[in-house]
Amino acid sequence: MAYATKYVSKIADVIDINMGCPAPKVVKNGDGSKLLLDLEKAEKIMKTVVENASVPVTLKYRKGWDKENIVAVEIAKIAQKVGISAITIHGRTRTQFYSGTADLEIIKQVKQAVNIPVIGNGDIINEETAYEMFQETGVDGIMIGRGAFGNPWIFQKIAYFLETGKKLPDPTIKEKLEIVKKHIHLAVEEKGEIAIKELRKHIAWYTKNLKNASEFRNNINKIETQNELIKKIEEYFETL
Ligand SMILES: Cc1cc2nc3c(=O)[nH]c(=O)nc-3n(C[C@H](O)[C@H](O)[C@H](O)COP(=O)(O)O)c2cc1C
């Protein structure tokens, strides 16, 4: 297990192995998406984690390292063979980082190649793109990344649309304010006031495209306490 622990994170009752991270500091150690260039090592890691875990093990990965090395289907088959419970595939290569568009065709091929649940990931930003992922690929579930930045109600909106075919409205400014405050409260409860710094980017996402947002962001960038931050946010939302 010691060999494998640096590649895994335990989320609730699942261990998720990540072979998708493109960050230079991660791949320079041979981790994250770099493992897509070494299928033997990737298999060894998955097998070791599965054999030693007392909870289901899942895998998240990209379609390959670059366009010459597309290994999405091979990795899916290896994962299934060694006992991975479900896989999430992001339809980009490592060298694409977050550019271009996610490849739904490769996600469809992965879905057709294995029987374990396949979760499709990449570029889901609203009801239509969520629907398209299901329609085009046949995946069992979807994962949303950047689309949730400053937009955590996206999950409810997409679930409602997929169930009913109808769209929920965006939250009102008043509802948005309550969500932002709850986000701050939960983050500080979890990490302490050190979380305030990290919250700045979330507040920037929440207020994107709102009136005088850049001036507001400049105003909050030096704040270090929860009370002061909430006060400034309430004052700003009053002006909207
Ligand atoms: C700032 C940032 C941080 C991320 N951190 C993680 C992470 O810790 N674990 C992970 O599996 N994916 C992480 N991802 C990747 C996303 O889960 C997702 O695969 C990717 O953004 C593509 O999906 P999207 O188009 O919906 O954003 C991160 C992405 C971004 C932009």
Ligand as a Chemical Component Dictionary entry (heavy atoms), coordinates in Angstrom:
data_LIG
# 
_chem_comp.id                   LIG 
_chem_comp.type                 NON-POLYMER 
_chem_comp.pdbx_formal_charge   0 
_chem_comp.three_letter_code    LIG 
# 
loop_
_chem_comp_atom.comp_id 
_chem_comp_atom.atom_id 
_chem_comp_atom.alt_atom_id 
_chem_comp_atom.type_symbol 
_chem_comp_atom.charge 
_chem_comp_atom.model_Cartn_x 
_chem_comp_atom.model_Cartn_y 
_chem_comp_atom.model_Cartn_z 
_chem_comp_atom.pdbx_ordinal 
LIG C1  C1  C 0 -8.515  24.495 -10.730 1  
LIG C2  C2  C 0 -8.794  23.038 -11.015 2  
LIG C3  C3  C 0 -8.522  22.088 -10.027 3  
LIG C4  C4  C 0 -8.775  20.734 -10.274 4  
LIG N1  N1  N 0 -8.508  19.810 -9.282  5  
LIG C5  C5  C 0 -8.810  18.511 -9.490  6  
LIG C6  C6  C 0 -8.599  17.541 -8.465  7  
LIG O1  O1  O 0 -8.123  17.855 -7.367  8  
LIG N2  N2  N 0 -8.921  16.254 -8.716  9  
LIG C7  C7  C 0 -9.462  15.880 -9.928  10 
LIG O2  O2  O 0 -9.768  14.700 -10.127 11 
LIG N3  N3  N 0 -9.651  16.766 -10.923 12 
LIG C8  C8  C 0 -9.343  18.054 -10.727 13 
LIG N4  N4  N 0 -9.546  18.964 -11.747 14 
LIG C9  C9  C 0 -10.028 18.500 -13.057 15 
LIG C10 C10 C 0 -11.540 18.481 -13.146 16 
LIG O3  O3  O 0 -12.065 17.519 -12.250 17 
LIG C11 C11 C 0 -12.025 18.108 -14.547 18 
LIG O4  O4  O 0 -11.551 16.833 -14.896 19 
LIG C12 C12 C 0 -11.599 19.093 -15.615 20 
LIG O5  O5  O 0 -11.666 20.424 -15.166 21 
LIG C13 C13 C 0 -12.472 18.927 -16.860 22 
LIG O6  O6  O 0 -13.825 19.086 -16.544 23 
LIG P1  P1  P 0 -14.596 20.481 -16.803 24 
LIG O7  O7  O 0 -14.478 20.772 -18.287 25 
LIG O8  O8  O 0 -16.003 20.204 -16.343 26 
LIG O9  O9  O 0 -13.899 21.518 -15.991 27 
LIG C14 C14 C 0 -9.294  20.313 -11.527 28 
LIG C15 C15 C 0 -9.559  21.273 -12.521 29 
LIG C16 C16 C 0 -9.316  22.637 -12.287 30 
LIG C17 C17 C 0 -9.615  23.628 -13.390 31 
# 
loop_
_chem_comp_bond.comp_id 
_chem_comp_bond.atom_id_1 
_chem_comp_bond.atom_id_2 
_chem_comp_bond.value_order 
_chem_comp_bond.pdbx_ordinal 
LIG C1  C2  SING 1  
LIG C2  C3  SING 2  
LIG C2  C16 DOUB 3  
LIG C3  C4  DOUB 4  
LIG C4  N1  SING 5  
LIG C4  C14 SING 6  
LIG N1  C5  DOUB 7  
LIG C5  C6  SING 8  
LIG C5  C8  SING 9  
LIG C6  O1  DOUB 10 
LIG C6  N2  SING 11 
LIG N2  C7  SING 12 
LIG C7  O2  DOUB 13 
LIG C7  N3  SING 14 
LIG N3  C8  DOUB 15 
LIG C8  N4  SING 16 
LIG N4  C9  SING 17 
LIG N4  C14 SING 18 
LIG C9  C10 SING 19 
LIG C10 O3  SING 20 
LIG C10 C11 SING 21 
LIG C11 O4  SING 22 
LIG C11 C12 SING 23 
LIG C12 O5  SING 24 
LIG C12 C13 SING 25 
LIG C13 O6  SING 26 
LIG O6  P1  SING 27 
LIG P1  O7  DOUB 28 
LIG P1  O8  SING 29 
LIG P1  O9  SING 30 
LIG C14 C15 DOUB 31 
LIG C15 C16 SING 32 
LIG C16 C17 SING 33 
# 
